[in-house]
Amino acid sequence: MSYKNLRVWQGALEIAVEVLRLVESCQNYAFADQVRRSAISVPSNIAEGMTRDSEVEKNRFLSIAKASNAELETQLLIAKKLGYFSNDVCEELLKQVQKVNFQLYYLKIKVVPKARPT
């Protein structure tokens, strides 16, 4: 199965596109750059992980995607508090980020190598 068929990758890609559109008008360039990087990192690491040959490598990149997703969530909360984006836009993006987080959690569970009996 291609990573492009995964709902989690599709959702993360949509979030990234929306975030990139939103930060175009952000006057805090350092903040905008950081938000861009974390938003792009999520679908990129999902794609990279799902194309790795070993389950350990897949899991590693899915963990990185999950961490980047948490970073993005934090940055959206900051943007909301500072009024960089509207509350409605932030709330919708935060819901989407949480959905990606749950999907990553379950995808990661599926690829974790099973423990060998001792």
N, C-alpha and C positions, 0 to 999 in steps of 0.2 A: 504494500500500500504506500502510495506517495504521501509525503507530509502535507502536500497541498490539499489532500482530501480530508485532513483532520480538522474537525470543528475548532479545536483549540488554536491551531495555527491560523485558520481563517479569521477567528475572532481577534486574535492578537494583531494580525495584519490590519484589520479594520481600525482597531484602537490606534495603532501607529500612524496610520494615514490621517485620522482625525486629529491626533495630537500634533502632527507636523503642520497641519493647516492652522490649528489654533495658535501655535507659538510663533507663526510668521509675524503677528502683530505685537508680540510681547517685547517690551522695551528693555527688559532685564536680559541682556544677551547671554550672560553666563548661565542664568537659570534656564533660559530657553535651550541652550546647547545641551545642558545636562538632561533635561526632559526628553529632548530628541534622542539622545543616546540610549537612555533606558527604554524608551518606547520601541526603538528599532531593534534593540537587543533581544526582546522577548520572542518575536516570530523568527528572528535570525537563529537564535539558539535552539528553538524547537526544530527548525529545518535541519540544522547541523546535527543535532542529536539523533533525529530519526533517520539520518542517512549514514550513521556510524555502523560499523559491522558488529561490534560487541555490545552486549547489554550494559556492561559497566560504563562504556563511553556514552551510550545513549542516556543513561541515568545521570551521568555527570553534566551533560549539556542541558537536560531537562531541569536539573537543580539550578543551573546558572539562569535559565529562563525564569524559573520561579522566583529567584532572588531579584532579578531585574524587574519582574512584575511587582514585587513588593516595593522596590525602589520607586517605580513609576507611581504606585498608589500613594506613597508618601509625598512625592512631588506634586501630585494632583491635590492632595489635602493642603499643602502649602500654598499652591496657586489659588485655591478656593479661599483660604484665609486672607490672602493678600489682595484678593479681588482681581487677579490676572484674567480669570475666565469667569463666566457667569455661574451662579450656583447650580442652575439647571443642567448646564453642560457638564460641570464637574460631577454632579450626582450621577448623571447617566454614564459617564466614563468610569466612575468608581464602581458602579454596578457591573459594567462590562469587565473591568479588571478583576473583580472578585470572582466572576464566572470563569475567567481564564485561570485564576488561581485554583479553583476547585477542579477544573478539567486537567490541569497540569498535575495536581495531586493524584488523581486517579490514573492518569496515563503513566505517571512515574511508578505507581504501585505495580502496574502490569509489566513493566520492564525490569523490575528489581530481580536480580538472580535469586533463585530459591536456595535456601540454606541446605547444605548437604548434611545428611544424618551423621552423627558422630558415633 
